[in-house]
Amino acid sequence: MIDLPFLKGHVAAVMGLGKSGLSAAKALLNSGAEVWAWDDKEETRALALKQGIPLVDLSTCDWKRPEIVVWSPGIPHTWPRPHPIAELARKAGRPILCDIDLLLRARSEASYVAITGTNGKSTTTSLIGHIFKKAGRKVAVGGNLGTPALDLEPLARAGTYVLELSSYQLELVPSAGFGVAVLLNMTPDHLGRHGGMDGYIAAKRRIFDNQVAPATAIVGIDDEHGRRICSELKSLARSVVPISAETRVSGGIHAKDGLLIDDRFGKNETVIDLNNVRSLPGRHNWQNAAAAYAAATASGLEQGAIVEAIRSFPGLAHRQEFVGIKDGVRFINDSKATNADAAEKALLCYDAVYWILGGQAKEGGIDSLSPHFDRVRHAFLIGEAANAFAHSLEGLADFTHCGDLRTATRAAFEMARRDGVEGAVVLLSPACASWDQFKSFEDRGDQFRQFVSELPDGERGAP
């Protein structure tokens, strides 16, 4: 846990007692601060009280006393309308920030690599952390991914914090000034929370705020927003590394067709063929790898160590996770694909797909995926969305109503094995939320792994 000595003896309000809020409250208490914690949900307050967190109703408190407000990023403080407590804090002139900002203030001597983007944040963050560990660097990985910032290990000057940051968090980090900052991509997301696309872009762009030499900005230029930000940063004489998975980038790093090429110094040097890295399939993962390579080299790691670490990266659970091979049929767990955009990335990686999909449908369904249905040998439908998805697939791809995941897994394996198509993949990429039949997308993915292990015949293969 991170010590916050600069707040010893001071009053700190904590609004929101989820994972990061509880972490912040405990770190503040351990540091000798007086904590005023609150949450709108009575049951959440009760759980916090059982853990020794003191509660103060921030809607009626004396706002002359708290010096800061540690805000849970999940609670709206501007759009679509400000939370009443945020309005009270601002009226009293109290700064609103999140736990990431406290980490930056507490461990200012450490190095920081920060990653944001609409898609790919978690994979890129995990890959960078993996590279640092394999290279023998002292590193702590967390933020929006996994461990809350103030639960991370205290690192000194030789250590590096690798932080995944959401747009919500970036609005609450006034101390931002990351040594290496990565913006992967931007497509419309959380627009209601940011007041539209301009607000969303502004929040993401804050990852580059307050960077000073020799800091490095790494910017994905495969969308118009990234291209514009890259140009703006260059005009400010920043150290900028453009990255792309779609086109060659003079003076940057690109991975067109899966070949990772470093052209920062005009050498156009091929670094690694990502087509041979099973844990990073598809163009979106090639962009992630380009970003991770750029971040690692900017941090002074040697190319050979980076390449070996990329090759050994195990990937993330439930994100195109390789489960095994039986009778020549590969099994891929992409349970994290809870919408059509995410499922599209998986479909584009394979040519002979036995697709398991369904659950609680998101707005828009799967109609946008129709250009890729030619990759689908057969679809196996589960959950509440089965009938709607059947309508979308009608006449474009063959499908079977299976009802539940166990039935679908067995049916997909038996058909793929019988067809004997080279490169056959049973892909769980549901394009749906999981709540109709599972506790979470993690539970759905865990059950898929179990059902694959129970399949008859064949031997589970190595990745």
N, C-alpha and C positions, 0 to 999 in steps of 0.2 A: 504494500500500500504506500502511496505517495504522501509524504509529510508536507504540510502547508504552514510553515512557521510564521509567515507574514500575516496570517490571520489569527494567530494565538491571542486570545483575550478579546477578539472582535466578534460582533454579531453578524452571522451570515444566514440569510434566508435560503431555503431550498424548496423550490416549487416543482412537484412531481416526484413521486417515490417509486418509480419503476426501477429497472436495473441500474441505470447510471445515476439516478437520483439517490437511491439508497447508498451506492458506493460513495458519492460525494458527501452525503451526510455523515457517514462513518469516518471518512478521511478528515473531515472538518472537526468532528468530535475528538478523534485521536490527536489532532494537532492543537487542541486546547481552545478551539473556537466555541462560541455560544451558538448553538444551532436552533433555528426556528424552521421547522419542516412542515410541509403541508401537501395534501393531495385532495383532489375533488372527490375521490371515491372513499367512502367510509371504510370499506373492507380493506383497502390498501393502507389507510391510516392505521387501522387496527394491527395489521401485520408489521408495520414499521415500529409501532409502539412496543410490540412484543420483542423487537430486536434492540430496544433501548434508544430509539430515535425520539427525541423530544418534539412534541407537536405544538404549533402555534398557528391559530387561524390567521392567515395572511390577509384575509379580506377585512379584518377588524383590528389588526395590530397597529402599534405605534411606528409608523414608517420613518420616524426620525432616527431609529436605532440601528436597523440593518445597514451594513455598509455595501453589501453586494447581494444580488439575487442569483443563485445558481439554478438555472432554468432547465427543465427537461425538454430536449429538442422536439419531442413529439407533441408538445402542447402549443397551439397557435398563439403567437404573441403580436402578430401584425394582421396578416390575412388568414382566413376570410374576414375575421373580425378579431380585435385584440382581446385576449383574456382579461377579465376585470382586474386581476391581480397584476398583470403586466402594466395596465394603465395606472394603477396606484403606485407601482414602483417607479415608472417614468415621471409621474407627477411629482414624486418625492426626490427625483434626481438620482435614483439608485441605479447603478449599471446592472444590466441583465446579461449574463454570460453562461456558458456551459462548462462541464468538467474538463473539456479539452483545453480551455483557456487557463484553468488553474494548473493543469499539468505543465503547460508552456512556461508559466510564471515560476513554478516550483523547481523545474529541472531545466533551466535556461542554458546550462552548460552542455547539455546533451545535443546530439544531432537529430534532425527530424526529416523524415520522408513522408509526405502527405499525399493521399490519393483520393480523387473524387471522379465523378462521371455518372451518367445515367445507368450505364451497364458496365459490368466487368470489374467493379471496384473490389469485390471480395477476392476474386481470383488473383488480380494483380497485387493486392496487398499481401495475400498469402504467399504468392510466388516471390515477391521481394523479400519477405521475411525468411523464406526458405533459402534464398540465395545468400543472404547475410549470414545465416547460421552455418551453412555449408562452407562459407568462406572464413569461418572462425571469428566473425564479428559478434560483439555483444549486442543483442537486439531484443526489443520487446514489441509485440504486435497486438494491436487492439483498436479501440475507438468504436466506430459504428459496427465493426466486426468483432464478435467474441468478447474479449475482456474489456470492461469499462476503463477509461483512461486512468482513473485514480487507483485502480486495483493493479496496475502494472508495476513491474519491478522498478525501484529507483535506479536510474542509470546515471553515470558520471560522464565526463567529457568524452571518453572513448566509446560510449554507448550510443545506439541509434533507436529512436522510437519510429516505428512504421505504423502509420495511422490511416485507417479508412475513415473518410469524412463524408457525411451526407450534406445535402444542401441545407437541411434544418440546422445542423451543427455549425456550418460555416457562417451562418447569420449571427452566431453567438460566440465568436472567437475574436474579440478585439485585439488580442495579443498576437494574432497570426503574423508569421514571418518565417516560413519554413525554408530550410536550406535546399531541399528538393521538393518541388510541388508538381503533381501530375494531374492533368485533366484529360480523361480518356475520350469522352464523347458527350454529346448532349442531344437528346430528343425530348419531345414534350412529356413532362412528368410533374406530378404534384403542382399543377398550375393553379388550382384553387388556393393552395397554401401560400403561393408566392405572388398572387395577384396577376398571373399571366406569364407568358414565356419570357418577357423582359425581366421580370422579377426573379424567375428561376435562373436565367443566365447570370444575372448580377450576383446571386447567391453563390453559384458555382465559381464564378470568376474571383471571388474573394480569397480563394486558395492562394492566389498570387500576390495578395496585398502585403505590403511592407517587406517584400523580398529585397535584400541588398546583396551586392557582390560579396562572395562568389556564388551566390544562390543560383539554382538552375530551375527554369520553368520547362516542363515537358508537356507538349500540347498535341492531342490527337487532332488531325486535320481532315478526317474523313467525313465531317459534316460542316456545313457553312458556318455554324457558330464557332466551332473550334478554329476554323481558318481565319475568321475575323479576329478572334482573341489573339491568335498567334501573330498576326500582322501588327496588332496594337502593341503587344509586348515588345516585338522587335523594334518598333518605332520609339520605344522608351529606352532603347539600348540595353535591354535585359539579355541575359544569357538564355537563349531559347533553343530547345531541341524539338523540332516537329517530328511526329511519328505518324505512320500510316500502314494500314494493312491492305490498301486498295491500289496505291500508286507509288511510283518511285519518288523519293523526296531528296532533292539535292540539298546537301548540308544537314541532313537529318538521318533518321533510322526508319526503314520500311521493311515490310514482310509480305510483299505481293507474291502470291502463289506459294506462300509458306516458307520462302527463303528469307531469313532474317539478315538484312544487309545494313551495315554501318557506313554511312557516307558523310559523317560529321566533318571529316577532314579531307573530303574529296577523293577518298581511296576506293569507295564503292566495294567495300570488303564483305564477302559472304561470311557470316558468323556461324550459323547453324541452320540445318534444314528442319523446320518445325513439323514437316509432314511425318517425320519419324518419332515425334514426341506424342505418345498416345494420350497423355493427360491434358494436352492442349490442342484439341481438334477444332478445326474451323477458323474462318477469317477473324471472328471476334476474339478468339483466343490468341491469334497471331498478333493482333493489336495489343492485347494484354502483355504478351511476351516482349514486344518491342518496347513498351513502356517500362517494364521491369528491367530490361537490359539497359535502357537509357538511365534509369534511376540508379542502378548499381554502378555503372561506369562513372556517373556524376559523383558518386560517393567514394570513388577511388578504388573500387574492387577490380581485380585483374580479369581480363576477358576469359582466360581458360577456366578459372574458378566459376565464373558466371555460367558459362556454357555447360559445364558438368552439372551444376545445380539445376539448370533448366531441364536437362535430360532426366534427372532423378526426381523431379517434382511429382508428388503423388496425386495432385489435383485436389479438389474439394469434394466433400461428401455431398451427394444429391445434385451436383452440377456436372452433368455428363460424366458421371463417375463410372469407371469400368468396374463391373461386378464380376465377370468371369466369362468363360467360354465352355459351352457344352455341345459336343457333336458338331463342332465347327460354327456354331451360332454364338455370336457375341451378345452380351447383355449390358445395357447402359442405363444407369439410374440418373435421370434428369428430373427428379421430383420437384426441384426448385423452380422448374418452368411452370409458373402459375398463370401465365397469360400467353396469348398467341405470339407476341414478339419474342418471348424467350423460347418458345417451342420452335419457332422458325430457325433460330440459330442452330438447334440440334438437328432438325430435318436437313439442313443444308450440308451437314457433315457426312451423311451416309446416303448410299445409292439404292440399297435394298432394305427398306425399313418395314418392320412388323411393329406397328405403332400402337401403344397402349395410351389412351387418352380419356379424359372425362373427369368429372367432379363437380364442384360449384363453378359455373361458368362466369367469366368476367365479361364486361361490356364489350360487344363486338364479336364475341364468339371466335370461330376459327375461319370465317369466310376469307380473311386476308391471306390465309395460307394456301389457298387453292392453286396458285402457280407451282407449288411444290408437291402437290398430291401425286405427281407422276413418280416420285421417289417411294411412295407408300405401296408396298406389296399387298398389305391388308391392314385394316384398322380394327382395334379391339376396344369397344366402348364400355366405360364403367360410369357409375355415379349419376347424379341428377342431370347432367348435361347430355346424357347419351342420346335422347331423342332429337334434341336440337342439333347435335353434331352429326347425327345420321342424316338429317336433312341437308346439312352443308356438304356432306360427302357423296350424297346420292348422285350417281351417274359419273362421278369423278374418281372414286376409289372404292374398292370393295371393303365391306365392314361386317362385323359381327357384334351383336349385343351380348356382353358377357356379365354385366351386373357388378361384379366385384373383381378386385385386383388378383386374387389367387386364381380365379377361373381364367382371367385374361392372360396371365403369365403362362399358365399351362397351355392354353390354346395357341398363343403366339409361338411358343417353343415347338409344339407339335407340328404346326403348319410350316414354320421356317425349316425345321429339320426334314420334313417330308419334301418340300420344294427343292432343297439342296442347292439354293442359289449362292454363288460365291459372294462373300462379304455380307451375308445376312446378319441383320442386327435387330434384336428385340429391344425396342426403345420405349422406356417409360418417360414420356414428356407430356404431361397431362393437359397443358394449356388451361388449367383450372386451379382454383383454390381447393383445399383438401378437406374442408370442415364437414362435408356431408358424410364421410365414411372414416375419417382419421382425426387424430388429435392435432396434427400439424403436417406440413410437407415433409418434415424430418421423419415423422412416424410412417408416413406413406412410403418414403424411400427405404426405411429400415425393413418394413414388411416386404417390400419387393425383393430386397436382398435375401430375406428368409425364404420366400417362395421359390426363388431361383435355386437356392441350396437344396430345396426339397425335390427338385425335378428329377425324374428317373433317368438312368442311363448316362453315359458319357462321363467325362471327368472335368472338373472345374479347371480352367486353364490359367496360366500366368499372364499378366499384362504384357 
